[in-house]
Amino acid sequence: MKKAILVVSFGTSYLDALENSIEKIETEIKDKFKGYDIFRCFTSHMIINKLKRVHNIEVDTPEIVLEKLKDLGYNEVLVQPIHMIPGEEYDYVKGNVVRFEKHFDTMKFGRPIFFYQGEEELPNDYTIFIESIKELLECDEEEAVVLFGHGSAHYSNAVYGALQTMLYDEGHERAFVGTVEGYPTLDSVLKRIERNNIKKVKLVPLMVVAGDHVKNDMASDEEDSWKTILESKGLEVEAHVHGLGEVEAFRKIYIDHIDDMKNDTYLGCGETKKLRK
């Protein structure tokens, strides 16, 4: 039996972020799941092209890797996305999994960080996530933690509003969620900051890697960065320029999701034949 785990991420062209987050996740998966060969792919074609052009690093898309695994005679393939939400990129990977499943004896598809909400006997992925970053959520009395997310026009953008509610419900009343390309917006965050008489803000990426969005849109000194805008409001700002993939407890979530796949524990996005129902 030839067995493989395909680790799928959006990708990054920043080599430090690649090493500190994505590679750490891949290494821990390799250490945990003996007997499986580990393969990498990115969903961002733009990043794949930039890595090749700038650093001469070659990374394949999901469909190319799956084609290779088929040709190499793999019997079992587990596909684990390391995306945050089940959005457009996740759908892209799922489409390829459904397309290739007929070529393998066993093929399963894992879930991203946010998927289940604890209904019935299913896990609460939000609570699990919050617990994994609890140290980053610690703040002083007049301080807030702002989780800086990507956001999306995809309907899965609703994840960010759900996370905001669950943070509040679990006692993190000064943890505010904002996104660059969705809702809640920075304006939404500013309203919460004003209502809570916040004087100091800690910016924390709600992203696996500290790539372009984090280094530039969140933490740079450019006039349109979140750090600069918040400082212009008279706030003291600390920028935590580290992807969540650098947090060990966060990385473990992906390990647990692969275990769920292997054990058929939660099949909401497990066996691809169930995805099409």
C-alpha positions in Angstrom: 0.0 0.0 0.0 1.4 3.4 -1.0 -0.1 6.1 1.2 0.2 9.9 0.9 -0.9 13.0 2.7 -1.3 16.1 0.5 -0.8 19.3 2.5 -2.5 22.1 0.7 -2.1 25.8 1.6 -2.7 29.1 -0.2 1.0 29.5 -0.1 3.4 32.4 0.5 6.3 34.0 -1.4 8.0 35.0 1.8 10.6 32.4 2.6 10.7 33.2 6.3 6.9 32.7 6.5 7.2 29.5 4.5 9.8 28.1 6.9 8.2 29.3 10.1 4.7 28.2 9.4 4.0 25.9 6.4 7.1 23.8 6.8 6.6 23.4 10.5 3.1 22.1 9.9 4.4 19.7 7.2 7.2 18.5 9.4 4.9 17.7 12.3 2.5 15.9 10.0 5.4 13.8 8.7 6.6 13.0 12.3 3.1 12.0 13.4 1.9 9.9 10.4 4.6 7.3 9.8 4.0 5.3 6.7 2.6 8.2 4.7 4.6 10.2 2.2 4.0 13.9 2.6 3.4 16.2 -0.4 3.0 20.0 -0.7 0.9 22.0 -3.0 -0.3 25.7 -3.1 -3.7 26.9 -4.4 -2.4 30.4 -5.4 -1.1 30.2 -8.9 0.3 33.7 -8.6 2.5 32.7 -5.6 3.6 29.5 -7.4 4.8 31.6 -10.3 6.5 34.2 -8.1 8.4 31.5 -6.2 9.7 30.1 -9.4 10.6 33.4 -10.9 12.2 35.0 -7.8 13.6 32.1 -5.8 13.6 29.2 -8.4 11.4 27.2 -6.0 8.9 24.9 -7.7 5.6 24.1 -6.0 2.7 22.3 -7.8 -1.0 23.0 -7.8 -3.4 20.4 -6.2 -4.4 18.9 -9.6 -0.8 18.4 -10.7 0.2 16.7 -7.5 -2.9 14.4 -7.6 -2.1 13.5 -11.2 1.4 12.6 -10.1 0.1 10.5 -7.2 -2.2 8.7 -9.6 0.7 7.9 -12.0 2.9 6.8 -9.1 0.3 4.2 -8.1 -0.7 5.5 -4.7 -3.6 3.6 -3.1 -4.6 5.9 -0.2 -4.6 9.7 -0.3 -5.5 12.0 2.5 -5.9 15.7 1.5 -5.5 18.2 4.3 -6.0 21.9 3.5 -4.3 24.3 5.9 -6.7 27.1 5.1 -8.6 29.0 7.8 -12.1 29.0 6.3 -14.0 26.7 3.9 -13.9 29.4 1.2 -13.1 29.8 -2.5 -9.7 28.1 -2.2 -11.1 25.3 -0.2 -13.8 24.7 -2.8 -11.1 24.6 -5.5 -9.3 21.9 -3.6 -12.5 20.0 -3.0 -13.4 20.1 -6.7 -10.1 18.4 -7.5 -10.5 15.8 -4.8 -13.9 14.8 -6.2 -12.4 14.7 -9.7 -9.6 12.4 -8.7 -11.2 10.1 -6.1 -12.0 7.4 -8.7 -8.3 6.9 -9.2 -7.5 5.8 -5.6 -8.7 3.0 -3.4 -9.2 5.5 -0.6 -9.4 9.2 -0.8 -10.4 11.6 2.0 -10.7 15.3 2.4 -10.0 17.2 5.7 -11.5 20.4 7.0 -10.0 23.8 7.5 -9.6 25.5 10.9 -13.2 26.7 11.0 -15.9 24.2 9.9 -18.1 22.7 12.7 -19.8 24.8 15.3 -20.5 22.1 17.9 -24.0 21.2 16.9 -25.2 17.8 18.1 -22.1 15.6 18.6 -19.8 17.4 16.3 -16.8 19.4 17.6 -16.8 23.1 18.1 -13.9 24.2 15.8 -14.2 27.8 17.1 -13.7 26.8 20.7 -10.8 24.6 19.7 -9.2 27.5 17.8 -9.8 30.0 20.6 -8.1 27.6 23.1 -5.1 27.1 20.8 -4.3 30.9 20.8 -5.4 31.8 24.3 -2.0 33.3 25.1 -2.3 35.7 22.2 -5.7 36.8 23.4 -4.4 37.9 26.8 -4.6 41.7 27.3 -4.6 44.4 29.9 -7.6 46.2 31.2 -7.6 49.1 28.6 -6.1 46.9 25.8 -7.8 45.1 23.0 -6.6 42.3 20.7 -7.5 42.8 17.1 -7.5 39.6 15.0 -6.5 40.6 11.5 -8.2 38.3 9.0 -8.2 38.1 5.2 -11.9 38.1 4.5 -13.7 37.0 1.3 -16.7 37.7 -1.0 -17.5 33.9 -0.5 -20.4 33.1 1.7 -17.9 31.4 4.2 -16.9 35.0 5.2 -19.7 34.5 7.8 -17.0 32.5 9.8 -15.5 35.8 11.0 -18.8 37.1 12.5 -19.3 33.7 14.2 -15.8 33.8 15.6 -16.5 37.3 17.0 -19.6 36.1 18.8 -17.9 33.0 20.2 -14.9 35.1 21.4 -17.4 37.2 23.4 -19.3 34.2 24.6 -16.1 32.6 25.9 -15.0 35.7 27.9 -12.7 37.4 25.4 -14.7 40.6 25.4 -11.8 42.7 24.2 -10.9 40.5 21.3 -12.1 42.0 18.0 -12.2 40.4 14.6 -11.5 42.4 11.4 -10.8 41.6 7.8 -9.1 43.2 4.9 -11.5 42.0 2.2 -14.7 41.2 4.0 -16.8 41.9 7.1 -16.2 42.8 9.9 -14.1 45.7 8.5 -11.5 48.0 10.2 -14.3 50.5 10.7 -16.3 47.8 12.6 -13.2 47.2 14.8 -12.8 51.0 15.4 -16.3 51.3 16.7 -15.8 48.5 19.2 -12.5 50.1 20.3 -14.3 53.4 20.9 -17.2 51.8 22.8 -14.9 50.0 25.1 -12.6 52.9 25.9 -9.5 51.1 24.6 -6.1 52.8 24.8 -3.8 50.1 23.5 -4.2 47.6 20.7 -2.3 44.4 19.9 -2.7 43.4 16.2 -2.6 39.6 15.7 -2.8 37.9 12.3 -5.8 35.6 11.9 -3.7 33.9 9.2 -1.5 30.8 8.9 1.5 32.8 7.6 2.8 36.3 8.1 3.0 37.1 4.4 2.2 40.2 2.4 -1.1 41.1 4.1 0.5 40.9 7.6 3.8 42.6 6.8 2.3 45.4 4.7 -1.5 45.8 5.2 -1.4 45.1 9.0 2.0 46.1 10.4 3.8 48.5 8.1 4.3 52.2 8.5 2.4 52.9 5.2 -0.4 55.4 5.6 -3.1 52.8 4.8 -1.9 50.0 7.1 -4.0 49.1 10.1 -1.1 49.9 12.4 -0.8 53.5 11.0 -4.6 54.1 11.0 -5.0 52.9 14.6 -2.1 55.0 15.7 -3.7 58.0 14.0 -6.6 57.5 16.3 -4.3 58.0 19.3 -3.9 54.4 20.2 -0.7 52.6 21.2 -0.3 49.8 18.8 1.8 46.6 19.1 2.0 44.4 15.9 2.5 40.7 16.4 4.1 39.9 13.0 3.9 36.1 13.3 1.6 33.7 11.5 -0.6 31.3 13.5 1.4 28.5 12.0 4.2 29.4 14.4 2.0 28.5 17.4 2.4 24.8 18.4 -1.2 24.4 19.7 -2.6 25.9 16.5 -0.5 23.5 14.4 -1.9 20.6 16.4 -5.4 21.3 15.1 -4.4 20.2 11.6 -2.9 17.0 13.1 -6.2 16.3 14.8 -8.1 17.0 11.6 -6.0 14.4 9.8 -6.7 11.9 12.7 -10.4 12.6 12.1 -10.1 11.8 8.5 -8.2 8.6 9.1 -10.7 7.4 11.7 -13.8 8.6 9.9 -14.8 10.4 13.0 -16.4 13.4 11.4 -17.6 13.0 7.9 -19.0 16.4 7.1 -16.2 16.9 4.7 -14.5 13.5 5.0 -15.3 11.0 2.3 -15.8 12.8 -1.0 -18.9 10.7 -1.9 -20.6 12.4 1.1 -19.6 15.8 -0.1 -21.8 15.5 -3.2 -25.0 14.7 -1.3 
